[in-house]
Amino acid sequence: MSWIYAVERAVRNNVPKVEGILKDHPYLLDLAAKVRDGKTEVLRNLDRYVEETIKAVERSGGRAYLASTSEDAREIVSKIVGSGKTVVLGKSMVAYEAGIRKHLISTGNDVWETDLGEFLIQLADEPPSHIIAPSLHMTKERAEEVMRSVDPELKGASHERIAGVARKFLREKFVKADVGITGANAVAADTGSVVLVENEGNIRMTTILPEVHVAVTGVEKILPNLELAMYEALVQAAFGGLYPPSYVNVSSGPSSTADIEMKRVRPAHGPKEFHLVLLDNGRKEAAKDPVLWQSLLCVRCGRCHLHCPVYRVLGVNWGIPPFTGPMGAMWSAVIYGDRRPAMMCTHSGGCKEVCPMRIDIPRVLEELKARELKR
């Protein structure tokens, strides 16, 4: 039950921090409102924006794909990667949803998660417990135990020492990597750009060092333009408690240069190839649902988890990983068609009060309960 202590420590560290961020930077509330409007516009016209995004990626020299199911996404990524490759991954819940890492390992690739939390999860062979902090259920002591598979000498290590061991191990993987796979905090329909926000620097290296960059994300991450896509990254970071973010990355096709006669050519020092895989997997159907569509507004900040009494008791046991907590109870229905996690909601209402997208999570879960009881 040590994970309960880990969650409580996270609550104490995170909740006051987010409140302070929003107090010091009130403009973030305005950005959140604009992002909600932009996401609503896309969800009401999803097919059109998917098509616009695919064309924009192709204009920038990349390739884009629409995967109907997780199996389709695995097949697309597998064809891009091949076998016998070294692959580094930035944290992507959609890649986890689609089973990308384990599939690529099964086809003969050396595949490594590079986000510290995901790296711990991979070493422990455990499911993620939180949408932005996948190893939230691990205490420092548990993280040290897991990391001993990399450095057997670890004992009584500090947080900094544990992170340092991961840094040393993974830097070698970055240098050798043939393919880098990331998710996306947002995708701009007008430019085909993928926006990623982070603090570790691993995503930046994943998108730059390998010859091939593959971004895997859900269709709901599309926003009408790059301005709003950038706003979503800032909102996600702020409401997640990490503001200002250390890095915001924008990838628009393969690397390029215009240093000779101002003529833009590709590639330059970065990746020679850029691929965007947009996953449906139940999202398009949910977008048409009069109640469930709200779940697609989620920016994955994870704030609802830490204000929810049920999550603080059940943790990873509430929802179907990687979708846990209040938002996970909604998304378990969207992706897996499983409404049972909604039955655990006690309707405290804290999730609704803190959601940057003003999703009426209690109402969505109430509807899912009604449908499950009717079934």
C-alpha positions as CSV (number, residue, x, y, z in Angstrom):
1,M,0.0,0.0,0.0
2,S,3.0,2.3,-0.2
3,W,1.5,3.8,-3.4
4,I,-1.1,5.6,-1.2
5,Y,1.7,7.4,0.5
6,A,3.2,8.3,-2.9
7,V,-0.1,9.8,-4.0
8,E,-0.5,11.8,-0.9
9,R,3.0,13.2,-1.2
10,A,2.2,14.2,-4.8
11,V,-1.0,15.9,-3.7
12,R,0.9,18.0,-1.1
13,N,3.6,18.9,-3.7
14,N,1.3,19.6,-6.6
15,V,-2.0,21.1,-5.5
16,P,-0.6,24.3,-3.8
17,K,1.8,24.7,-6.7
18,V,-1.0,24.8,-9.3
19,E,-3.0,27.3,-7.3
20,G,0.0,29.5,-7.1
21,I,0.7,29.3,-10.8
22,L,-2.9,30.3,-11.7
23,K,-2.7,33.2,-9.2
24,D,0.6,34.5,-10.5
25,H,-0.4,34.1,-14.2
26,P,-4.1,34.8,-14.5
27,Y,-3.9,35.0,-18.3
28,L,-3.7,31.2,-18.3
29,L,-7.4,31.1,-17.6
30,D,-8.1,33.1,-20.8
31,L,-5.8,30.7,-22.8
32,A,-7.8,27.8,-21.4
33,A,-11.1,29.3,-22.5
34,K,-9.7,29.8,-26.1
35,V,-8.4,26.2,-26.2
36,R,-11.8,24.9,-25.2
37,D,-13.4,26.8,-28.0
38,G,-10.9,25.6,-30.5
39,K,-11.2,22.0,-29.4
40,T,-15.0,22.2,-29.5
41,E,-14.8,23.6,-33.1
42,V,-12.6,20.6,-34.2
43,L,-14.8,18.0,-32.5
44,R,-17.9,19.3,-34.2
45,N,-16.1,19.0,-37.6
46,L,-13.7,16.3,-36.9
47,D,-13.5,14.6,-40.3
48,R,-12.7,17.9,-42.0
49,Y,-9.9,18.8,-39.6
50,V,-8.4,15.4,-39.8
51,E,-8.2,15.7,-43.6
52,E,-6.8,19.3,-43.3
53,T,-4.1,18.1,-40.9
54,I,-3.0,15.2,-43.1
55,K,-2.7,17.5,-46.1
56,A,-0.7,20.1,-44.0
57,V,1.8,17.4,-42.9
58,E,2.3,16.3,-46.5
59,R,2.9,19.9,-47.6
60,S,5.7,20.2,-45.0
61,G,7.4,17.1,-46.3
62,G,6.1,14.5,-43.8
63,R,3.6,11.7,-44.1
64,A,0.4,11.3,-42.1
65,Y,-1.9,8.4,-41.5
66,L,-5.3,7.8,-39.9
67,A,-5.4,4.6,-37.9
68,S,-8.9,3.3,-37.1
69,T,-7.8,1.0,-34.3
70,S,-4.9,0.2,-32.1
71,E,-4.0,-2.7,-34.3
72,D,-3.9,-0.4,-37.3
73,A,-1.6,2.0,-35.4
74,R,0.8,-0.8,-34.5
75,E,0.9,-2.0,-38.1
76,I,1.6,1.5,-39.4
77,V,4.4,2.2,-36.9
78,S,5.9,-1.3,-37.4
79,K,6.2,-0.7,-41.1
80,I,7.9,2.6,-40.6
81,V,10.4,1.2,-38.0
82,G,11.1,-2.3,-39.3
83,S,13.2,-4.6,-37.1
84,G,16.6,-4.6,-35.6
85,K,16.4,-0.9,-34.7
86,T,17.1,1.1,-31.6
87,V,14.0,3.1,-30.7
88,V,13.6,5.8,-28.1
89,L,10.1,6.9,-26.9
90,G,9.0,10.1,-25.4
91,K,6.0,9.7,-23.0
92,S,2.9,9.0,-25.0
93,M,-0.3,7.6,-23.4
94,V,-1.7,7.0,-26.9
95,A,1.4,4.9,-27.8
96,Y,0.7,3.0,-24.5
97,E,-3.0,2.7,-25.5
98,A,-2.0,1.2,-28.8
99,G,0.6,-1.1,-27.4
100,I,3.4,0.4,-29.5
101,R,6.4,-0.3,-27.3
102,K,5.7,-4.0,-26.6
103,H,4.8,-4.6,-30.2
104,L,8.1,-3.1,-31.5
105,I,10.0,-5.2,-29.0
106,S,8.2,-8.3,-30.2
107,T,9.3,-7.6,-33.7
108,G,13.0,-7.5,-32.8
109,N,13.7,-3.9,-31.8
110,D,15.6,-2.4,-28.8
111,V,13.0,0.0,-27.4
112,W,13.3,2.3,-24.5
113,E,11.0,4.8,-22.7
114,T,13.0,8.0,-22.0
115,D,10.6,9.8,-19.7
116,L,11.8,9.0,-16.2
117,G,8.4,8.0,-15.0
118,E,7.8,5.8,-18.1
119,F,11.3,4.4,-17.8
120,L,10.5,3.2,-14.2
121,I,7.2,1.7,-15.4
122,Q,9.0,-0.1,-18.2
123,L,11.7,-1.5,-15.8
124,A,9.0,-2.6,-13.3
125,D,6.7,-3.9,-16.0
126,E,3.8,-2.1,-14.4
127,P,0.9,0.0,-15.8
128,P,1.0,3.8,-15.5
129,S,-1.0,5.3,-12.6
130,H,-1.4,8.9,-13.7
131,I,-1.8,10.6,-17.1
132,I,1.2,12.9,-16.8
133,A,3.1,11.2,-13.9
134,P,2.9,7.5,-14.8
135,S,5.0,6.4,-11.8
136,L,3.0,8.5,-9.3
137,H,2.2,5.4,-7.3
138,M,5.9,4.8,-6.7
139,T,7.5,6.2,-3.6
140,K,11.2,7.3,-3.8
141,E,12.1,4.0,-2.1
142,R,10.2,1.9,-4.6
143,A,11.8,3.9,-7.5
144,E,15.2,3.2,-6.1
145,E,14.4,-0.5,-5.9
146,V,13.3,-0.6,-9.5
147,M,16.4,1.4,-10.7
148,R,18.8,-1.1,-9.1
149,S,18.3,-3.2,-12.3
150,V,20.3,-0.5,-14.0
151,D,22.7,0.4,-11.1
152,P,22.9,-2.4,-8.5
153,E,24.9,-0.1,-6.2
154,L,22.0,2.2,-5.5
155,K,21.2,2.4,-1.8
156,G,19.6,5.2,0.1
157,A,19.7,7.3,-3.0
158,S,18.2,10.8,-3.3
159,H,15.7,11.8,-6.0
160,E,18.6,13.5,-7.8
161,R,20.7,10.4,-7.7
162,I,17.9,8.2,-9.1
163,A,17.3,10.7,-12.0
164,G,21.1,10.8,-12.6
165,V,21.3,7.0,-13.1
166,A,18.5,7.1,-15.7
167,R,20.2,10.0,-17.5
168,K,23.4,8.1,-17.8
169,F,21.8,5.0,-19.1
170,L,19.4,6.6,-21.6
171,R,21.9,9.1,-23.1
172,E,23.7,6.1,-24.7
173,K,20.3,5.0,-26.2
174,F,19.6,8.5,-27.6
175,V,23.0,8.5,-29.5
176,K,22.4,5.1,-31.0
177,A,18.7,5.6,-31.8
178,D,17.4,5.0,-35.3
179,V,13.8,6.0,-34.6
180,G,12.3,8.4,-32.1
181,I,8.6,8.1,-31.2
182,T,6.6,10.7,-29.3
183,G,3.0,11.6,-28.6
184,A,1.7,15.1,-29.1
185,N,0.2,17.6,-26.7
186,A,-1.5,19.3,-29.6
187,V,-1.5,19.2,-33.4
188,A,-2.1,22.3,-35.6
189,A,-4.5,21.6,-38.5
190,D,-3.3,24.6,-40.5
191,T,0.4,23.7,-40.5
192,G,0.5,20.0,-39.6
193,S,2.8,21.0,-36.7
194,V,3.1,18.8,-33.6
195,V,3.5,20.6,-30.3
196,L,5.2,18.9,-27.3
197,V,5.7,20.3,-23.9
198,E,8.2,18.8,-21.4
199,N,10.7,19.4,-18.6
200,E,13.3,16.6,-18.9
201,G,14.7,17.3,-22.4
202,N,14.1,13.7,-23.4
203,I,11.4,14.6,-25.9
204,R,13.6,17.2,-27.5
205,M,16.3,14.6,-28.1
206,T,13.8,12.0,-29.2
207,T,12.6,14.3,-31.9
208,I,16.0,15.5,-33.0
209,L,18.7,12.9,-32.8
210,P,17.2,9.9,-34.6
211,E,16.9,9.8,-38.4
212,V,13.2,9.2,-38.2
213,H,10.6,10.9,-36.0
214,V,7.1,9.3,-35.5
215,A,4.4,11.1,-33.6
216,V,1.4,9.0,-32.4
217,T,-1.6,10.8,-31.0
218,G,-5.4,10.8,-30.9
219,V,-7.5,12.8,-33.4
220,E,-8.9,14.8,-30.5
221,K,-5.5,16.5,-30.1
222,I,-6.1,18.5,-33.3
223,L,-6.6,22.3,-33.0
224,P,-7.6,24.6,-35.8
225,N,-4.2,26.5,-35.9
226,L,-0.7,26.6,-34.4
227,E,-1.6,29.5,-32.1
228,L,-4.2,27.5,-30.3
229,A,-1.9,24.4,-30.3
230,M,0.8,26.4,-28.5
231,Y,-1.8,27.6,-26.0
232,E,-2.8,24.0,-25.3
233,A,0.8,23.1,-24.4
234,L,1.0,26.1,-22.0
235,V,-2.4,25.3,-20.4
236,Q,-1.5,21.6,-20.0
237,A,1.8,22.5,-18.3
238,A,0.3,25.1,-16.0
239,F,-2.6,23.0,-14.8
240,G,-0.3,20.1,-14.4
241,G,1.8,22.1,-12.0
242,L,4.9,22.6,-14.1
243,Y,5.0,26.2,-15.3
244,P,6.8,27.6,-17.0
245,P,7.7,24.4,-18.8
246,S,11.4,23.8,-19.4
247,Y,10.8,23.1,-23.1
248,V,8.1,23.5,-25.7
249,N,8.9,21.8,-29.0
250,V,7.3,22.3,-32.4
251,S,7.9,19.7,-35.1
252,S,6.7,20.6,-38.6
253,G,7.9,17.9,-41.0
254,P,11.5,16.7,-41.4
255,S,14.4,19.0,-40.5
256,S,15.2,21.7,-43.0
257,T,17.5,24.6,-43.9
258,A,17.2,27.7,-46.0
259,D,20.8,28.9,-45.6
260,I,21.6,28.7,-49.3
261,E,19.9,31.4,-51.3
262,M,16.9,31.3,-48.8
263,K,15.7,28.1,-50.5
264,R,14.2,25.7,-48.0
265,V,15.4,22.2,-48.4
266,R,15.1,19.0,-46.4
267,P,16.7,17.4,-44.5
268,A,19.2,19.3,-42.4
269,H,20.8,18.1,-39.1
270,G,17.6,16.6,-37.6
271,P,15.4,13.7,-38.8
272,K,15.1,12.9,-42.5
273,E,11.6,11.6,-42.1
274,F,8.6,12.7,-40.1
275,H,5.4,10.6,-39.7
276,L,2.2,11.5,-37.9
277,V,-0.1,8.7,-36.9
278,L,-3.6,10.0,-35.9
279,L,-5.5,7.3,-33.9
280,D,-9.3,7.1,-33.9
281,N,-10.0,4.0,-31.7
282,G,-13.5,5.2,-30.6
283,R,-12.9,8.9,-30.5
284,K,-14.9,9.8,-33.6
285,E,-17.9,7.9,-32.3
286,A,-17.5,9.6,-28.9
287,A,-17.4,13.0,-30.6
288,K,-21.0,12.4,-31.9
289,D,-22.3,11.4,-28.4
290,P,-24.4,14.2,-26.8
291,V,-22.7,13.7,-23.4
292,L,-19.5,11.7,-23.9
293,W,-18.1,14.2,-26.4
294,Q,-17.0,16.4,-23.5
295,S,-14.3,13.8,-22.5
296,L,-12.5,14.6,-25.8
297,L,-11.8,18.1,-24.5
298,C,-9.3,16.8,-22.0
299,V,-5.8,18.3,-22.2
300,R,-4.3,15.6,-20.0
301,C,-3.2,17.8,-17.2
302,G,-4.1,15.2,-14.6
303,R,-5.3,17.8,-12.1
304,C,-8.7,16.0,-11.6
305,H,-6.9,13.0,-10.2
306,L,-5.4,14.8,-7.2
307,H,-8.7,16.5,-6.3
308,C,-10.6,13.2,-6.3
309,P,-11.1,11.2,-3.1
310,V,-11.7,8.0,-5.1
311,Y,-8.4,8.2,-7.0
312,R,-6.6,9.0,-3.7
313,V,-7.9,5.7,-2.4
314,L,-7.8,3.5,-5.5
315,G,-5.1,5.0,-7.7
316,V,-4.2,2.8,-10.6
317,N,-7.0,0.5,-9.7
318,W,-9.6,3.0,-10.9
319,G,-9.9,2.9,-14.7
320,I,-8.2,1.0,-17.4
321,P,-4.5,2.1,-17.8
322,P,-3.3,4.4,-19.1
323,F,-6.7,6.0,-18.3
324,T,-7.1,6.3,-14.6
325,G,-8.8,8.7,-12.2
326,P,-11.9,10.8,-13.1
327,M,-10.8,11.5,-16.7
328,G,-9.8,7.8,-17.0
329,A,-13.3,6.7,-16.0
330,M,-14.6,8.6,-19.0
331,W,-11.8,7.5,-21.3
332,S,-12.2,3.8,-20.3
333,A,-15.7,4.1,-21.9
334,V,-14.4,6.0,-25.0
335,I,-11.5,3.6,-25.8
336,Y,-12.5,0.3,-24.3
337,G,-16.2,0.6,-24.2
338,D,-16.1,-0.2,-20.5
339,R,-18.5,1.8,-18.4
340,R,-17.8,0.0,-15.1
341,P,-15.1,2.4,-13.9
342,A,-17.7,5.1,-13.9
343,M,-19.6,3.2,-11.3
344,M,-16.9,3.9,-8.7
345,C,-17.4,7.7,-8.8
346,T,-18.8,9.2,-5.6
347,H,-19.6,12.6,-7.3
348,S,-17.6,14.8,-5.0
349,G,-17.4,17.3,-7.8
350,G,-13.8,18.3,-7.2
351,C,-12.8,17.2,-10.7
352,K,-15.3,19.6,-12.4
353,E,-14.1,22.5,-10.2
354,V,-10.5,22.2,-11.2
355,C,-10.7,21.2,-14.9
356,P,-9.2,23.8,-17.2
357,M,-11.6,22.7,-20.0
358,R,-14.6,23.0,-17.7
359,I,-15.6,19.4,-18.5
360,D,-18.6,18.4,-16.5
361,I,-17.0,15.1,-15.5
362,P,-19.6,14.2,-12.8
363,R,-22.4,14.6,-15.4
364,V,-20.5,12.4,-18.0
365,L,-19.9,9.7,-15.4
366,E,-23.6,9.9,-14.2
367,E,-24.6,9.3,-17.8
368,L,-22.2,6.3,-18.1
369,K,-23.6,4.9,-14.8
370,A,-27.1,5.2,-16.2
371,R,-26.2,3.4,-19.4
372,E,-24.3,0.7,-17.5
373,L,-27.3,0.1,-15.1
374,K,-29.7,0.0,-18.1
375,R,-27.5,-2.6,-19.7
